């Protein structure tokens, strides 16, 4: 082999390596979030260590040229208190996507954007995880087998729509999710709509053909951030009967920042369920949360909170026996990587 041939092979090897590096970008990321809590369920008390939606994931993208990109995201949950992996390995997210000036096309398994646009957006304390999570929001979307489209931003506004395919599963129908977000300066607005004809776990365990619509508003005023959402949920043929049910719920949230400190307070209420034209007694509930976060860095914080759920006599939004209240005093550490 002459010197010219050696030089050509070396050039091809370097070019191939550079092209591969330029085309793809892969990142490993995650969060470990654990609390120690003094809980009270009815009259029973216990000390517990709790996982707060810890997870790890891999995401990446490839520049296809002309402004077009291919991407993927795989995310798996695990219990930080025991080390046990989630039953579905990439059950939190498993999607492939194409994005460009037209927006983004998403295929796979991913969380409802109407939830992100409303309830999650104002969950400023602990990102809606653990025992201080919003127990009153009705999450009705089916996350699997989804085709989604996210628009580009137009003057602070963007929208997303998704359909979850039933794939002819017994009793299942396609589910639909729509959302809109507006964020410009200190003002934020969000709207979400979901329709799922086969859902369980709504209204503290009731089931039926569900639809929900929610509206969110938030405003930043100096060191203060205020947020609220309102949600209206309906259930057709709930609990296997011919009756229809409906419910109103809302949440108010506030955060005050002082250096590395954050002070949080929020209050949520689920009104009585109305079924067959009448209010069902003992089906209202309230949730209070007070929290404090101290940010040791951009990735790590220590925090504490007190949360309490007051259930009506005929409902439970925290699981367990209807009418049983729940409270928790917790301290924790969250680290993002």
C-alpha positions in Angstrom: 0.0 0.0 0.0 1.5 3.3 -1.1 1.5 6.6 0.9 -1.4 8.0 -1.2 -3.6 5.0 -0.4 -2.8 5.2 3.3 -3.6 8.9 3.4 -6.9 8.3 1.6 -7.9 5.6 4.0 -7.0 7.7 7.0 -9.0 10.6 5.6 -12.1 8.4 5.1 -11.8 7.0 8.6 -11.6 10.5 10.1 -14.5 11.8 7.9 -16.7 8.8 8.9 -16.0 9.4 12.6 -16.7 13.1 12.3 -19.9 12.5 10.4 -21.2 10.1 13.0 -20.3 12.5 15.8 -22.0 15.4 14.0 -25.2 13.5 13.2 -26.1 12.1 16.6 -26.3 13.4 20.2 -27.3 11.1 23.0 -27.8 12.1 26.7 -28.4 10.1 29.8 -30.4 12.0 32.4 -32.5 11.3 35.5 -33.7 12.3 38.9 -33.4 10.7 42.4 -36.0 12.1 44.8 -36.6 10.6 48.2 -38.4 11.7 51.4 -38.7 10.5 55.0 -42.2 11.1 56.2 -44.4 10.9 59.3 -47.7 9.9 57.9 -51.2 9.6 59.3 -53.9 7.6 57.6 -57.1 7.9 59.6 -56.0 7.2 63.2 -53.0 5.1 62.1 -49.5 6.7 62.2 -46.3 5.5 60.6 -42.8 6.6 59.7 -42.1 5.9 56.0 -39.5 6.4 53.3 -41.1 7.4 50.0 -40.0 7.5 46.4 -41.0 10.7 44.6 -41.2 9.6 41.0 -37.5 8.9 40.6 -36.5 8.0 37.0 -33.7 7.8 34.5 -33.7 8.1 30.8 -31.9 8.3 27.5 -32.7 10.9 24.8 -31.0 11.8 21.5 -31.3 13.5 18.2 -29.9 13.4 14.7 -29.6 16.3 12.4 -31.0 15.1 9.0 -30.2 18.4 7.2 -32.6 21.1 5.9 -33.8 21.9 9.4 -35.2 18.3 9.9 -34.2 16.3 13.0 -35.0 12.8 14.2 -35.1 12.1 17.9 -36.0 9.6 20.6 -36.6 9.5 24.3 -36.8 6.4 26.6 -37.6 6.9 30.3 -37.9 4.4 33.1 -39.1 4.8 36.6 -37.7 3.2 39.7 -38.3 3.2 43.5 -35.5 5.2 45.1 -36.4 3.8 48.5 -36.0 0.2 47.5 -34.2 0.2 44.2 -37.0 -1.8 42.6 -37.4 -1.1 38.8 -40.8 -0.2 37.3 -42.8 -3.1 36.0 -42.9 -1.6 32.5 -39.2 -0.8 31.8 -39.8 2.3 29.7 -43.3 2.8 30.9 -42.8 6.5 31.6 -41.9 7.3 28.0 -40.8 5.6 24.8 -41.1 7.7 21.7 -39.5 8.5 18.4 -40.1 11.8 16.7 -39.4 14.0 13.7 -39.2 17.7 14.1 -38.6 20.8 12.0 -40.1 24.1 11.0 -43.4 22.3 10.7 -43.4 21.4 14.4 -42.9 17.8 15.7 -44.5 14.4 15.0 -44.4 12.0 17.9 -45.0 8.3 18.0 -45.1 6.0 21.0 -45.8 6.3 24.7 -45.8 9.7 26.5 -47.6 11.7 29.1 -50.6 13.8 28.2 -49.7 17.3 27.2 -53.1 18.6 28.5 -51.9 17.6 31.9 -48.6 19.4 31.5 -50.4 22.5 30.2 -52.6 22.8 33.3 -52.1 20.8 36.5 -48.4 20.1 36.3 -47.6 23.6 35.2 -48.6 25.1 38.6 -47.1 22.3 40.6 -44.1 24.3 41.6 -43.2 22.6 44.9 -42.1 19.1 44.0 -43.2 18.7 40.4 -46.5 16.8 41.3 -44.8 13.8 42.9 -45.0 11.8 46.0 -47.5 12.3 48.8 -47.7 16.0 48.2 -48.8 15.4 44.5 -52.1 16.8 43.4 -54.5 14.1 44.4 -57.7 15.8 43.0 -56.8 16.3 39.3 -58.6 13.8 37.0 -56.0 12.3 34.7 -58.0 10.4 32.1 -55.7 10.0 29.0 -54.3 6.7 27.9 -50.6 7.2 27.2 -49.7 4.2 25.0 -49.9 3.7 21.3 -50.0 7.5 20.7 -49.6 9.6 17.6 -49.0 13.2 18.5 -48.3 16.5 16.8 -46.8 19.6 18.4 -46.9 22.9 16.6 -44.1 25.4 16.5 -44.4 28.5 18.7 -46.3 31.5 17.3 -45.7 34.6 19.4 -45.6 32.6 22.6 -48.4 30.2 21.7 -48.1 26.5 20.9 -50.5 23.6 20.6 -50.4 19.8 20.7 -52.8 17.1 19.7 -52.6 13.3 20.2 -54.6 10.2 19.6 -54.1 6.9 21.5 -55.0 4.0 19.3 -57.2 1.3 20.8 -55.8 -1.4 18.5 -59.2 -3.2 18.8 -58.6 -4.1 22.4 -61.8 -5.4 24.1 -63.9 -2.5 25.4 -61.3 0.1 24.3 -61.8 3.0 21.9 -59.4 5.6 20.6 -58.6 8.3 23.1 -57.9 12.0 22.2 -55.9 14.8 23.9 -55.6 18.5 22.9 -53.7 21.3 24.6 -52.7 24.9 24.1 -50.0 26.9 25.9 -49.4 30.7 25.9 -46.3 32.0 27.6 -45.1 35.5 27.1 -43.3 37.5 29.8 -44.8 37.0 33.3 -48.1 35.7 32.0 -48.9 32.0 31.3 -52.1 30.4 30.1 -52.9 26.8 29.3 -55.9 24.8 28.1 -56.4 21.1 28.0 -59.1 18.7 26.7 -59.1 14.9 26.9 -61.7 12.2 25.8 -61.2 8.6 26.8 -64.1 6.2 26.5 -62.5 3.5 28.7 -60.9 4.7 31.9 -60.7 3.8 35.5 -59.5 5.7 38.6 -61.4 8.9 38.1 -63.2 10.5 41.0 -61.4 8.5 43.7 -61.8 5.2 41.9 -65.0 5.6 39.8 -64.8 4.5 36.2 -66.6 5.3 33.0 -66.4 7.1 29.6 -64.5 10.2 30.6 -64.0 13.7 29.2 -62.2 16.5 30.9 -61.4 20.2 30.1 -59.1 22.3 32.2 -57.9 25.9 32.1 -54.7 27.2 33.8 -53.3 30.7 34.5 -50.0 31.8 36.0 -48.4 35.1 36.7 -44.9 36.1 37.9 -44.7 39.3 39.9 -41.1 39.9 41.1 -40.3 37.2 43.7 -43.9 35.9 43.7 -45.4 33.4 41.3 -49.1 32.7 41.4 -51.0 30.0 39.6 -54.4 28.3 39.4 -56.3 25.8 37.3 -60.0 24.8 37.0 -61.1 21.4 35.7 -64.5 20.0 34.7 -64.7 16.2 34.3 -67.7 14.1 33.1 -68.2 10.4 33.3 -70.8 8.7 31.0 -72.1 5.3 32.2 -70.0 5.6 35.3 -69.3 2.5 37.4 -71.2 0.4 34.9 -74.5 2.1 35.3 -76.5 4.2 32.9 -76.1 7.3 35.0 -73.8 10.2 34.1 -71.5 11.9 36.6 -69.8 15.3 36.6 -67.4 17.1 38.9 -65.7 20.5 39.3 -62.2 20.9 40.8 -59.7 23.7 41.2 -56.3 24.4 42.7 -54.5 27.6 43.8 -50.8 27.7 44.2 -48.2 30.3 45.2 -44.4 30.5 45.4 -42.1 33.1 47.0 -38.4 33.0 46.2 -35.7 34.5 48.5 -32.2 33.7 47.3 -31.8 29.9 47.3 -35.0 29.5 49.3 -38.5 28.9 48.0 -41.7 29.1 50.1 -44.7 27.2 48.7 -48.4 27.0 49.5 -51.3 25.5 47.6 -54.9 24.6 48.1 -57.1 22.3 46.0 -60.7 21.3 46.2 -62.9 18.7 44.4 -66.5 19.6 44.6 -69.2 16.9 45.2 -69.9 14.5 42.3 -73.2 15.1 40.6 -74.8 11.9 39.2 -78.3 11.4 37.9 -79.0 15.1 38.5 -78.3 14.9 42.2 -75.2 15.7 44.3 -73.7 12.6 46.0 -73.2 13.3 49.7 -69.8 12.9 51.1 -67.9 13.1 47.8 -66.1 16.5 48.2 -62.5 16.7 49.2 -59.8 19.3 50.0 -56.0 19.2 49.9 -53.6 21.6 51.6 -49.8 21.7 51.1 -47.2 24.0 52.7 -43.6 23.5 51.5 -40.1 24.9 51.7 -37.2 24.2 49.2 -33.6 25.1 49.6 -31.6 24.9 46.4 -28.1 23.8 47.1 -27.4 24.1 43.3 -29.2 24.1 40.0 -29.5 20.3 40.3 -29.9 19.6 44.0 -32.3 20.7 46.6 -33.3 19.8 50.2 -36.9 20.4 51.1 -39.8 19.8 53.5 -43.5 19.9 53.4 -46.8 19.2 55.1 -49.7 18.0 53.1 -53.2 17.0 54.2 -56.2 15.5 52.2 -59.6 15.8 53.8 -61.8 13.2 52.1 -65.6 13.3 52.2 -67.3 10.4 54.0 -68.0 8.5 50.8 -64.8 9.1 48.8 -61.0 8.6 49.0 -58.6 10.5 46.7 -55.5 8.9 48.4 -56.6 5.3 48.2 -57.9 3.3 51.2 -61.3 3.4 52.9 -63.7 6.2 51.9 -63.8 9.0 54.4 -60.3 8.3 55.7 -58.2 11.5 55.8 -54.4 11.5 55.0 -51.6 13.7 56.1 -47.8 13.7 55.9 -44.9 15.7 57.3 -41.9 15.1 55.1 -38.2 16.0 54.5 -36.4 15.1 51.4 -33.5 15.4 48.9 -33.9 15.7 45.2 -30.9 15.4 42.8 -31.2 15.8 39.0 -28.5 14.4 36.7 
